[in-house]
Amino acid sequence: TVRLDANDELRTLTMAELPDNVEQLKAMLLKLQEENCELKKTVDTQAEEVVELENKMQLLIEQLNLSKSKRFSAKSEKEPKGTFNEAEQQNALPKADPKHHKKGRKPLPAELDREVHQHTLNAPYCECCNEPLHQCGTEVSEELKIIPQKVSVVRHERTKYACRQCEKTQTSSKIITTPRPANMIPKSIGSPEAFAAVVTAKYVDALPLYRQVEILKRSDIELSRGTLANWCVQLGSKVTVIV
């Protein structure tokens, strides 16, 4: 069966109903091609709309869950009012590049560290004459090794000092404590490395905060989305555009 546009209405024709005139058949074919192009444009447009709606839905879900959980966040890390959208706003996903890719596997980057495993035979002998074999070359193959992110704790021990002479001659002696290391978010539990990991994952790798929370839970780290969102907001306020 073939679809035919007759009097601006689409219907289905059997092979017996098709005209014998070649020009009419060509006209029908061109019409079908035009219709196919229009349908493809419609499908592409709807696909983009679906992606946009999914992004909006995910943002609303994060906002809803943040609203429920922010009251349980640490006081020093609660989200400032009216700043959530600024940190959670996501750009539209980039369109796929339709460029033709060359066939074949690309080699792994040469700058990556190589962990060499040498494989040898134990006392190799020839199967034909039972004479010992000698090494005549090496066949090399490489595989990618990925180590999951490592989570650790940085413990700051600030030494305290006192004056022995003052302790002997005065009723009280002043205690001096080594200054606390600078932190972009004062009194925060996060380190610069943690801030960088969260921001990079969200804004470079498009990894939502709720997924980052679940990843941290696998290491028994309990951080709320409110805390992570607050990090993004406060860090963003300290960034200056240089280009």
HULINHU-V957662 format. One record per pair of residues at least 12 apart in sequence whose C-alpha atoms are under 7 Angstrom apart, sorted by the first residue. I is the first residue (numbers start at 1). J is the second residue. D is the distance in whole Angstrom. If there is no record, write none. Layout:
i:I j:J d:D
i:I j:J d:D
//
This chain:
i:1 j:13 d:6
i:1 j:14 d:5
i:1 j:15 d:6
i:2 j:14 d:7
i:4 j:28 d:6
i:52 j:92 d:7
i:66 j:225 d:6
i:66 j:226 d:5
i:69 j:226 d:7
i:70 j:226 d:5
i:73 j:224 d:7
i:73 j:226 d:7
i:73 j:227 d:6
i:76 j:187 d:7
i:76 j:188 d:7
i:77 j:188 d:7
i:77 j:227 d:6
i:77 j:230 d:6
i:78 j:226 d:7
i:78 j:227 d:6
i:78 j:230 d:6
i:79 j:226 d:6
i:79 j:230 d:5
i:83 j:233 d:7
i:84 j:229 d:7
i:86 j:233 d:7
i:87 j:229 d:7
i:87 j:232 d:6
i:87 j:233 d:5
i:158 j:177 d:7
i:158 j:178 d:5
i:159 j:177 d:6
i:159 j:178 d:6
i:160 j:175 d:7
i:160 j:176 d:6
i:160 j:177 d:4
i:160 j:178 d:6
i:161 j:175 d:6
i:161 j:176 d:5
i:161 j:177 d:6
i:162 j:174 d:6
i:162 j:175 d:5
i:162 j:176 d:6
i:199 j:232 d:6
i:209 j:225 d:6
i:209 j:228 d:7
i:210 j:225 d:6
i:213 j:225 d:7
//
